[in-house]
Amino acid sequence: MCGRFTLTLDPEAIQQELGVVMPADYTRHYNVAPSHPVAVVTDAASRQARWMRWGLIPSWAKDPQIGNKLINARSETLEEKPSFRSAFARRRCLVIADGFYEWLKQPKPRRAQPYFFRRADGKPFAFAGLWEVWRSPEGQEVQSCTIITCDANACVAAVHPRMPVMLSGESLWAWLELNRPSELAALLKPYPAEQMIRYPVTPLVSKPDLDIPDLIAPLAV
């Protein structure tokens, strides 16, 4: 799964690498957690990012708290799950990021050790995602999204069996523009392991309200 990630680069660096225009109120984040706002692109023509809530709320949901359980969507079952089927067909998105965390479970009494993952070249990328619009009985509108996961590559598998689908280059816009399920499914694969790095970081990243640069500093072990 993917439960935490980062977006720490300058907006100019993101635009140069991905062609994405970040929101005017963009700020760096070292610990993006579920329910936090995330930068999302839904239109390949404008390539303009906007904020959405992380944790997908299906349009038919009676309780918006269901979004807390739908922060990830398995790539293998997108066409089967009622929560994701319609969005997979019509509302795909890019969730902008430059790194993510996973936790390695360790024998008791030691707690799980968090690891940070990013591209080896330090450049940004996008998670493949889905988005929805939910309206409350009072007319309140919430735009929300989920991050798609796949089997982990060799870099991530040593820590966790799943990883978020990372897109870069032409695959970014193919995810938004293609329509055939078979073509879309071909994009939902592990990022090349040799193009990634990982290292342990402080357990403080487990605190969702803590958002400081020290969280991505390598931990001496």
Secondary structure as GFF3:
##gff-version 3
##sequence-region A 1 221
A	DSSP	beta_strand	4	7	.	.	.	ID=ss1
A	DSSP	alpha_helix	11	18	.	.	.	ID=ss2
A	DSSP	beta_strand	29	32	.	.	.	ID=ss3
A	DSSP	beta_strand	37	41	.	.	.	ID=ss4
A	DSSP	beta_strand	49	54	.	.	.	ID=ss5
A	DSSP	three_ten_helix	64	69	.	.	.	ID=ss6
A	DSSP	beta_strand	72	74	.	.	.	ID=ss7
A	DSSP	three_ten_helix	75	77	.	.	.	ID=ss8
A	DSSP	alpha_helix	85	90	.	.	.	ID=ss9
A	DSSP	beta_strand	92	97	.	.	.	ID=ss10
A	DSSP	beta_strand	99	104	.	.	.	ID=ss11
A	DSSP	beta_strand	113	119	.	.	.	ID=ss12
A	DSSP	beta_strand	125	135	.	.	.	ID=ss13
A	DSSP	beta_strand	141	151	.	.	.	ID=ss14
A	DSSP	alpha_helix	154	157	.	.	.	ID=ss15
A	DSSP	beta_strand	162	164	.	.	.	ID=ss16
A	DSSP	beta_strand	166	167	.	.	.	ID=ss17
A	DSSP	alpha_helix	170	177	.	.	.	ID=ss18
A	DSSP	alpha_helix	181	185	.	.	.	ID=ss19
A	DSSP	three_ten_helix	193	195	.	.	.	ID=ss20
A	DSSP	beta_strand	196	200	.	.	.	ID=ss21
A	DSSP	three_ten_helix	203	206	.	.	.	ID=ss22
A	DSSP	three_ten_helix	213	216	.	.	.	ID=ss23
###
